[in-house]
Amino acid sequence: MLRSTPLGAFDAQPKFGLRRSLRNLARLTRIALTLARHDALFLFTGVPVVASYLRLTGWFARRRGHVTARPGERLAAALDELGPGFIKLGQLLSTRADLFGEEIAADLARLQDRLPPFSGAAARAAIERELGRPLEILFQSFDEIAIAAASIAQVHFARTTDGHDVAVKVLRPGVANAFARDLDLFLWLATLIERVYPPSRRLKPIEIVRTLAEIVTFEMDLRFEAAAASELAENFAGDLSFHVPRIDWSRTGRGVLTLERIEGVRIDDRAGLIAAGHRVEDVLAKAASAFFNQVFRDGFFHADMHPGNMFVDASGAIVVVDFGIMGRLDRITRWYLADMLIGFLLGDYRRVAEVHFAAGYVPPTRSIDAFTQACRAIGEPILGRPLQEISVARLLAQLFQVTEQFDMETQPQLLLLQKTMVLVEGIGRRLDPEINVWALSQPLIESWMRANRGPEARLRYRLETLADTIERLPRLVEKLETFVDDIAHDGILLHAESLASHAAEQAKRAWLAVLPLYLAAAALLAIAAVLLFGG
């Protein structure tokens, strides 16, 4: 179990106990030495106190001489050497182009979460312990050698006793305790940074660690991954162009996930796709449609869509695997995203700025005119260019880079989306540099905008909001009655004259309490009349 990293532990600032601080300082020293060896201490240059400590402890380990690797490559190598928790942190930081720039973020995105596999015997023992049955009762055959091994789990091929070919994902032994130590260090360091360097709070270092902890906690329980796959499959039920492997729930538990084994060509293998008889244009169109539907139609998307997780089966359908990292966007965020992108593509920078202010992403104290100018600086270089030449991921990354000037708070869900867009665009360019996935998605975008952002959709949303408000009123009244009963039961004493005076005053204002109900009813009647008799 992840004893030191339940999500509830991240709701409050941790205490800086002496033993905990000494332990983490010792680990921080080892980290400094590793970063120094790779000439990657720039990671903390923006935090003066921490940067000074790291430079001091890592000075004698610093590489001398000419360094040819890019900063992002050096940082990725250092994080890879520091182990699984730091690899996961690097992958998460790859979404933060606003912190490090696009080049470093791109280098971090290439971090491969690969480790040597643990033994087949250990995997067998883990499966039997988790599922409570001998392996021979569960599987007709089980490949001892793993086909893939990462920091959290590894995958074996097998055949069930009822004859189905499956892939079995098994948690790595001891992984929970290892990640608990890393997450404890990250939280301690993030809290220290926020305390000693207040400007860093805008970048939400503690929130980054919370996000990482949530991702890891979900990945530690493979039932959550199975549930994510099941939800994604349900969203695409009946869609023959996109396939999610079926979950074998009878052979799935906290530490074991069994799902349908898939066969196909990696989506970035152009030669393999052509040899299998697939048209690259069709593959890209299906990938673009699947991504668009996940993000805008469903608000639930696969957030780790690198080529190793996407395949094309014999029928030409896109098949995805590995559902440990998923993203969610609520309806309001999807509307914001759509309005913002359309504003950029139409050159309506005032609209882009207004969307940001309306969403609360930019504080109302900042100048909307200045923010409009900043949006113009981002959008003008792309305006008028063919859609297939526009990188939406790059546009978002540049937008996030203006956060510091306008005190925009970090939006973790949009950063995860932007990272996923980078991966999808990269796949498209490897398959065909002349085709852009957003150009292929344009009809879907236009249709979705008409259905969700047109006048009828806006009216429908306002009616739903009004109906929801009216529906909640009885519950609010019930809570008020409960509150009054509690006061009476607890015996709060008020002078009789005070009570009489208070009651008389409230009686004078009673009509104000019911006025919203009358107005809401009148509005509903008026709208109904327009809809019924207006045409």
C-alpha positions, -999 to +999 in steps of 0.1 A: +000+000+000+011+036-006+011+044+031+027+078+029+009+090-002-029+089+002-044+118-016-058+132+016-023+138+029-018+164+002-047+186+013-026+204+040+009+217+041+032+190+056+051+196+088+089+200+086+099+175+113+136+172+120+140+136+111+120+141+078+140+172+069+173+155+075+163+125+055+152+146+026+182+169+027+204+138+024+184+127-007+185+162-020+223+161-018+224+129-039+200+146-064+223+176-066+253+154-073+234+136-101+221+169-116+256+184-114+272+154-132+248+160-160+251+198-159+214+200-152+213+222-121+195+249-141+163+231-131+162+251-099+177+284-110+145+302-105+144+294-067+174+312-052+177+293-018+173+259-033+195+267-063+223+279-040+222+247-019+222+225-050+251+245-066+271+242-034+266+205-028+270+196-065+299+218-074+327+192-072+306+167-093+299+192-121+311+180-155+341+200-168+348+207-205+325+211-235+289+199-232+272+192-265+238+178-254+209+202-251+198+213-216+166+192-219+186+161-229+209+165-200+180+169-176+163+139-190+194+118-186+198+129-150+161+121-142+165+087-158+195+080-136+176+090-105+150+064-110+112+057-116+098+085-095+119+111-112+111+096-146+074+101-139+082+136-126+100+144-158+072+132-179+048+154-160+071+184-163+072+178-201+037+194-200+051+226-185+065+244-216+055+276-197+083+268-171+111+255-193+103+264-229+093+242-257+127+226-264+133+213-229+096+202-226+100+182-259+132+166-246+115+156-214+086+142-233+110+116-248+118+101-214+111+064-217+096+047-187+115+015-192+132-007-166+147-042-166+119-067-161+115-086-128+114-124-129+086-145-143+085-164-111+078-131-092+051-122-116+034-156-112+036-153-074+021-118-075-008-129-098-016-159-075-014-137-044-037-110-059-063-133-075-062-160-048-060-189-072-032-210-087-020-198-121-029-231-138-066-225-129-065-190-144-044-195-175-038-223-200-004-208-208+016-179-194+048-165-210+074-161-183+093-134-202+077-100-201+071-082-234+073-047-218+086-035-184+081+000-169+086+016-135+052+006-121+043-027-139+053-051-167+032-071-192+031-108-200+012-126-228-010-155-218-039-176-228-069-181-205-083-215-197-113-207-219-090-201-249-087-163-251-054-146-258-047-119-233-021-095-220-015-095-182-002-064-165+015-070-131+026-044-106+063-044-098+072-057-063+080-030-038+070-002-062+045+014-038+071+020-011+097+033-037+072+058-050+060+068-015+096+079-007+099+099-039+065+116-035+073+124+001+105+141-010+087+160-039+060+173-016+086+184+011+107+202-016+076+218-032+064+231+001+099+244+010+100+262-024+067+279-019+076+290+016+110+305+008+102+318-026+065+331-027+066+341-064+068+303-072+032+298-058+018+310-091+034+279-107+017+257-081+046+233-073+026+216-046-002+212-071+022+196-095+032+170-068-005+164-060-012+158-097+018+134-098+006+116-066-029+112-081-015+098-113+007+074-094-020+064-069-043+055-098-016+036-116-009+016-084-044+002-084-049-015-118-087-017-112-087+021-119-070+015-152-094-012-160-123+012-152-108+039-174-105+015-203-141+004-198-154+040-198-134+048-229-148+017-246-183+026-236-179+061-251-169+045-285-194+017-285-204+010-321-175+030-336-157+006-359-128+030-364-116+030-327-111+000-305-104-005-268-093-039-256-119-058-236-112-062-198-112-096-182-127-086-149-125-121-134-087-120-138-082-083-127-075-070-092-055-042-075-022-055-087-032-074-118-049-063-150-059-088-177-072-075-210-077-087-246-045-092-265-044-070-296-025-074-328-016-045-350+011-022-365+025+007-345+008+038-357+041+055-365+054+027-386+046+041-420+062+013-440+045-013-419+011+003-423+015+005-461+027-031-462-004-041-443-026-024-469-036+007-449-038+042-464-019+067-443-046+093-450-073+070-436-052+062-405-047+099-397-083+107-403-094+080-378-068+091-353-079+128-356-116+118-352-109+096-322-089+124-305-114+151-312-143+129-299-124+121-267-116+157-260-147+176-271-175+151-273-168+131-242-144+153-221-124+121-213-093+114-232-063+091-233-035+113-221-005+091-229-009+087-267+027+080-277+032+057-306+040+027-284+004+029-271-014+032-304-017+005-331-037-001-363-054-035-365-062-056-396-095-038-400-079-004-400-092+006-366-071+026-342-064+005-311-051+020-279-035+004-248-022+016-214-049+036-196-030+046-165-030+084-174-064+098-185-075+134-188-109+150-181-123+183-192-156+195-179-182+211-203-172+247-194-135+240-200-143+224-234-164+255-243-135+278-233-111+257-253-133+258-284-140+295-282-103+303-276-091+282-306-118+296-329-108+331-318-072+325-327-080+309-361-103+338-370-079+365-357-104+377-331-079+383-303-103+404-283-126+373-281-097+352-270-089+376-242-125+379-231-128+341-230-098+340-206-112+367-183-147+351-183-132+317-174-113+334-145-079+323-158-067+359-159-073+380-128-099+408-134-073+433-121-052+428-152-057+448-184-078+431-210-063+454-236-028+443-228-038+406-228-054+411-262-021+425-274-003+395-261-027+372-278-022+390-311+016+385-307+009+348-305-018+346-332-005+368-360+023+345-370-002+318-378-031+338-392-036+333-429-014+302-430-030+270-443-046+250-415-024+220-422+006+242-413-008+253-379+004+235-347-024+239-322-001+223-295+025+250-302-001+277-301-012+265-266+023+262-254+030+298-264-002+309-248+009+293-215+042+311-217+025+344-212+012+333-178+038+351-157+031+385-172-006+383-165-007+361-133-026+334-150-029+304-127-017+270-140-045+248-155-033+212-150-060+197-172-050+220-201-013+213-197-021+175-199-042+182-230-014+202-246+011+174-240-013+150-256-017+173-286+021+174-290+021+136-292-008+134-317+007+161-339+041+143-338+025+110-350+008+129-378+040+145-390+059+113-389+033+096-411+028+125-435+044+159-431+019+174-456-012+165-436-022+181-403-046+162-380-065+195-372-072+200-409-087+165-409-108+174-378-121+207-392-156+193-402-160+177-368-149+210-351-174+230-371-202+205-364-195+204-327-193+242-325-228+245-342-243+220-318-226+232-286-218+269-290-246+281-313-276+302-301-299+272-295-272+254-275-266+285-254-303+288-247-305+251-238-276+255-214-293+285-197-325+266-193-307+236-178-289+259-154-321+275-144-339+242-139-310+229-119-311+259-096-349+255-091-343+218-084-318+226-057-340+250-038-359+224-018-326+209-006-314+244+004-346+249+023-343+215+040-307+224+050-319+257+065-346+239+085-320+214+098-298+243+108-327+259+126-336+226+144-299+222+154-299+256+169-331+249+188-318+215+200-284+229+211-302+255+232-288+287+219-304+314+240-317+346+226-336+372+245-374+371+237-375+407+226-345+401+203-362+371+188-395+391+182-376+420+167-356+397+144-387+379+133-405+412+125-375+423+105-373+391+086-411+392+079-406+425+062-380+410+039-398+376+033-409+386-002-373+389-012-367+352-005-395+340-027-390+366-055-364+345-074-390+316-075-416+338-091-391+353-115-378+318-125-413+305-130-422+336-151-390+331-172-398+295-178-434+303-189-421+330-213-395+308-228-420+280-232-444+304-249-417+315-274-407+279-282-443+268-286-459+298-304-430+318-317-426+300-350 
